[in-house]
Amino acid sequence: MLETIDLEKVAGIAKEAGDAIMEIYARDFGIDYKDDKSPLTEADTTSNEIICDALQKLYPQIPILSEENKAEDYEVRREWEYFWCIDPIDGTKEFIRKNGEFTVNIALIYKDTPVLGVVYAPALGEMYFAKKGNGAYKMPVDGRQSTVDGLEKAIRLPIDRQIKDNELIVVASKSHLSPETEQFINSLRTDDQRLTTISKGSSLKLVMVAEGSADIYPRLAPTMEWDTAAADAIVREAGKMTYQYDQRPTTNDQRPLKYNKENLLNPWFVVR
């Protein structure tokens, strides 16, 4: 199945959704709130319609799990071999604040593992993508162009950076920094190591670790599967991993994040 998926077409869907998002971003828009008090805008629903309609036309045999759709019961989902996992706008709070740090996330999951991911940050003009066995990549995307062409021109991840001696770069949530996450970051501090913390919105935190501009991303706070799936595919193809957090300091049991669980809430995790 994976070999039949055209990554360039999936990237094009993310680009189309991103274009629609940016049209709404440029004007005034209303804000509604879901039952869980999280914000919802016209851009979320418009992006969701574009992505779901396009994927259903291209791959009608593959079911879709999206933040903005009613999730199938687990009795149905547990039988899925492959499925799309979508967040039409990851970082709606950042979208509302108009700071540019939001993404369109499209992932393909095989059983419990992300095997393809596209993360597009339309306000920043950056796209990340990966397909299992083919590596992970980053490329600039011109918002004025209607399509995404030439994925072969992208830069393979991770990108070499000038690492300063004894420097550790930690990226953390801009909108959801929990006390537990702060405590974890403080535990990394040592006398002989310089620790730098960067705040960033949406799934950009995961792809920063994938590209090498950050060393570690701890998330000791709630997320859902669609928040992480696309970027997690990129993390894994870049040679990094998203591990379930284990607070036992002596354990060597490093378990990757799993998907299509009965409860779609992710456990706490650390990307490194």
Phi and psi in degrees as a GROMACS rama.xvg file:
@    title "Ramachandran Plot"
@    xaxis  label "Phi"
@    yaxis  label "Psi"
@TYPE xy
-58.4859  -38.3696  LEU-2
-67.5939  -16.7752  GLU-3
-87.6709  -7.58447  THR-4
-84.0068  124.556  ILE-5
-87.6919  103.444  ASP-6
-62.0072  -35.9309  LEU-7
-65.2999  -35.7123  GLU-8
-69.8679  -38.5061  LYS-9
-64.8785  -40.6324  VAL-10
-61.8639  -37.734  ALA-11
-64.5702  -34.9521  GLY-12
-65.4208  -43.8722  ILE-13
-61.309  -39.1327  ALA-14
-64.4941  -43.7391  LYS-15
-61.8287  -43.5162  GLU-16
-63.3241  -41.9494  ALA-17
-62.7271  -37.8651  GLY-18
-61.6952  -43.6008  ASP-19
-65.4974  -39.2121  ALA-20
-61.005  -43.5042  ILE-21
-68.3363  -29.7777  MET-22
-63.3554  -40.2195  GLU-23
-74.0717  -37.4402  ILE-24
-58.2638  -31.7905  TYR-25
-80.3207  -6.27603  ALA-26
-130.245  177.754  ARG-27
-71.3995  143.674  ASP-28
-145.473  153.011  PHE-29
-83.366  160.369  GLY-30
-127.86  124.295  ILE-31
-106.481  173.181  ASP-32
-133.092  136.885  TYR-33
-78.8415  177.846  LYS-34
-60.4376  -30.9285  ASP-35
-87.1584  10.1931  ASP-36
75.4046  4.01302  LYS-37
-78.2142  147.454  SER-38
-76.1659  153.58  PRO-39
-139.854  130.731  LEU-40
-123.122  170.296  THR-41
-56.7836  -32.8868  GLU-42
-65.9483  -38.072  ALA-43
-60.0762  -48.9108  ASP-44
-71.7055  -37.4425  THR-45
-65.1943  -46.6178  THR-46
-59.886  -42.6291  SER-47
-61.3071  -43.493  ASN-48
-62.6896  -43.571  GLU-49
-61.5929  -48.0937  ILE-50
-66.5723  -49.6043  ILE-51
-63.7605  -43.6177  CYS-52
-62.2059  -43.7876  ASP-53
-67.3175  -43.2539  ALA-54
-67.451  -36.8946  LEU-55
-65.8626  -34.9095  GLN-56
-70.6968  -41.7007  LYS-57
-75.7253  -42.0554  LEU-58
-134.477  69.3468  TYR-59
-63.0345  -18.0098  PRO-60
-83.5675  -9.74208  GLN-61
-102.13  120.065  ILE-62
-69.9194  162.925  PRO-63
-123.808  131.979  ILE-64
-115.09  117.343  LEU-65
-130.468  149.049  SER-66
-57.5647  -33.6916  GLU-67
-95.758  5.93794  GLU-68
-111.44  157.429  ASN-69
-70.6748  125.05  LYS-70
-72.7458  140.435  ALA-71
-64.3462  151.967  GLU-72
-61.003  152.061  ASP-73
-60.9325  -31.9426  TYR-74
-59.7427  -30.2551  GLU-75
-83.91  -48.4576  VAL-76
-62.352  -33.7059  ARG-77
-63.9105  -17.5632  ARG-78
-89.7344  -7.28588  GLU-79
-70.6357  132.617  TRP-80
-86.7169  -50.4737  GLU-81
-121.639  148.999  TYR-82
-158.807  153.839  PHE-83
-83.7153  138.951  TRP-84
-123.852  116.328  CYS-85
-126.131  137.72  ILE-86
-123.598  104.781  ASP-87
-59.9789  -36.7855  PRO-88
-140.308  111.698  ILE-89
-93.2349  119.269  ASP-90
100.437  43.5869  GLY-91
-59.4011  -35.3051  THR-92
-62.1697  -38.2778  LYS-93
-70.4855  -35.2003  GLU-94
-60.7265  -45.5403  PHE-95
-64.6105  -38.2999  ILE-96
-75.7993  -11.5589  ARG-97
58.0234  45.8554  LYS-98
-103.018  2.55231  ASN-99
83.8326  -7.54526  GLY-100
-94.3561  60.9979  GLU-101
-133.975  158.191  PHE-102
-138.728  158.869  THR-103
-100.142  125.559  VAL-104
-118.57  121.992  ASN-105
-128.986  120.955  ILE-106
-126.491  150.783  ALA-107
-111.841  126.671  LEU-108
-108.51  133.842  ILE-109
-105.915  110.123  TYR-110
58.4575  -93.2828  LYS-111
-124.109  15.6372  ASP-112
-130.364  131.025  THR-113
-72.5281  128.759  PRO-114
-120.999  -5.52869  VAL-115
-152.973  139.893  LEU-116
-150.807  140.463  GLY-117
-127.662  125.63  VAL-118
-123.205  117.634  VAL-119
-119.509  125.579  TYR-120
-106.167  90.9414  ALA-121
-65.4715  -32.9698  PRO-122
-72.6894  -23.8384  ALA-123
-97.8905  -12.6111  LEU-124
68.4066  35.3448  GLY-125
-126.465  137.322  GLU-126
-130.007  135.63  MET-127
-118.405  143.814  TYR-128
-154.818  156.387  PHE-129
-158.455  150.678  ALA-130
-139.116  131.123  LYS-131
-52.0073  128.132  LYS-132
88.2842  -9.07316  GLY-133
-113.166  -1.09072  ASN-134
90.1414  175.029  GLY-135
-119.899  146.742  ALA-136
-143.398  160.159  TYR-137
-133.737  141.267  LYS-138
-149.755  148.118  MET-139
-73.0717  145.84  PRO-140
-127.429  125.356  VAL-141
-79.2723  115.736  ASP-142
-62.9624  -17.1824  GLY-143
-81.8324  -17.2404  ARG-144
-84.2156  145.196  GLN-145
-85.0539  -16.1921  SER-146
-131.876  169.592  THR-147
-110.077  114.884  VAL-148
-123.599  149.429  ASP-149
73.3751  53.2097  GLY-150
-61.5224  -20.8854  LEU-151
-68.7815  -10.6955  GLU-152
-85.66  -3.3016  LYS-153
-72.9902  162.918  ALA-154
-94.6174  130.622  ILE-155
-74.0918  141.993  ARG-156
-99.8737  150.254  LEU-157
-76.9183  158.796  PRO-158
-95.969  131.278  ILE-159
-62.1734  136.212  ASP-160
-129.676  157.495  ARG-161
-77.5935  102.483  GLN-162
-87.7291  124.718  ILE-163
-76.9912  150.793  LYS-164
-56.5795  131.846  ASP-165
56.161  36.8991  ASN-166
-107.465  132.471  GLU-167
-122.926  121.412  LEU-168
-104.032  120.732  ILE-169
-111.685  130.926  VAL-170
-109.089  139.376  VAL-171
-139.146  166.404  ALA-172
-66.8489  139.289  SER-173
-79.377  -32.1673  LYS-174
-110.303  -11.8745  SER-175
-136.573  50.7942  HIS-176
-85.8141  104.551  LEU-177
-81.7079  159.365  SER-178
-58.4379  -35.5703  PRO-179
-65.51  -38.8759  GLU-180
-65.8808  -43.213  THR-181
-59.9282  -41.2278  GLU-182
-64.2268  -40.2441  GLN-183
-62.1429  -45.0582  PHE-184
-61.9914  -42.4394  ILE-185
-63.1454  -30.6409  ASN-186
-68.5967  -17.4412  SER-187
-83.3487  -12.7133  LEU-188
-72.5081  133.796  ARG-189
-135.917  162.468  THR-190
-67.0196  -30.0726  ASP-191
-104.39  18.5346  ASP-192
-136.666  131.095  GLN-193
-86.2275  123.482  ARG-194
-109.901  124.738  LEU-195
-114.69  130.623  THR-196
-111.181  131.875  THR-197
-118.128  133.816  ILE-198
-97.9886  133.612  SER-199
-148.764  150.221  LYS-200
-93.8182  161.015  GLY-201
58.8447  -158.76  SER-202
-75.275  1.37535  SER-203
-58.6814  -25.339  LEU-204
-65.5355  -42.5782  LYS-205
-66.1062  -43.602  LEU-206
-72.2924  -21.2712  VAL-207
-64.2877  -38.4697  MET-208
-68.8743  -40.5802  VAL-209
-59.7102  -41.9105  ALA-210
-82.5497  -17.0903  GLU-211
99.6043  4.62011  GLY-212
-82.0932  -8.01969  SER-213
-139.681  153.035  ALA-214
-94.393  -30.7111  ASP-215
-154.118  143.156  ILE-216
-131.202  104.349  TYR-217
-90.81  134.229  PRO-218
-128.526  89.0319  ARG-219
-100.759  59.7108  LEU-220
-162.575  163.374  ALA-221
-67.122  140.266  PRO-222
-143.801  163.767  THR-223
-108.376  165.059  MET-224
-57.7779  -38.8816  GLU-225
-70.5716  -17.8855  TRP-226
-68.8524  -29.4176  ASP-227
-116.126  -21.4575  THR-228
-56.7788  -50.6954  ALA-229
-64.3224  -47.6834  ALA-230
-67.09  -31.3783  ALA-231
-64.7411  -38.0877  ASP-232
-59.9317  -38.7644  ALA-233
-70.576  -42.539  ILE-234
-55.3063  -47.8312  VAL-235
-68.0742  -39.1451  ARG-236
-73.4151  -17.0922  GLU-237
-86.4871  2.67013  ALA-238
87.2643  12.0779  GLY-239
-106.531  -173.582  LYS-240
-152.71  148.95  MET-241
-103.947  107.524  THR-242
-100.676  143.422  TYR-243
-64.7395  134.994  GLN-244
-73.1099  132.634  TYR-245
-124.296  115.166  ASP-246
-77.4211  -3.04681  GLN-247
-77.4822  115.302  ARG-248
-67.3815  -20.4545  PRO-249
-99.897  -1.10412  THR-250
-76.6246  146.237  THR-251
-110.611  12.0011  ASN-252
-84.8735  88.0715  ASP-253
-96.0853  104.332  GLN-254
-104.557  125.106  ARG-255
-64.1976  154.013  PRO-256
-61.9738  138.738  LEU-257
-112.624  154.872  LYS-258
-125.04  166.688  TYR-259
59.4247  42.9979  ASN-260
-79.4425  163.982  LYS-261
-59.8425  -43.1688  GLU-262
-100.28  118.906  ASN-263
-77.1315  0.77743  LEU-264
-73.3608  128.269  LEU-265
-72.8993  148.605  ASN-266
-72.2354  168.625  PRO-267
-59.1484  149.557  TRP-268
-148.823  166.197  PHE-269
-135.114  127.605  VAL-270
-100.204  128.789  VAL-271
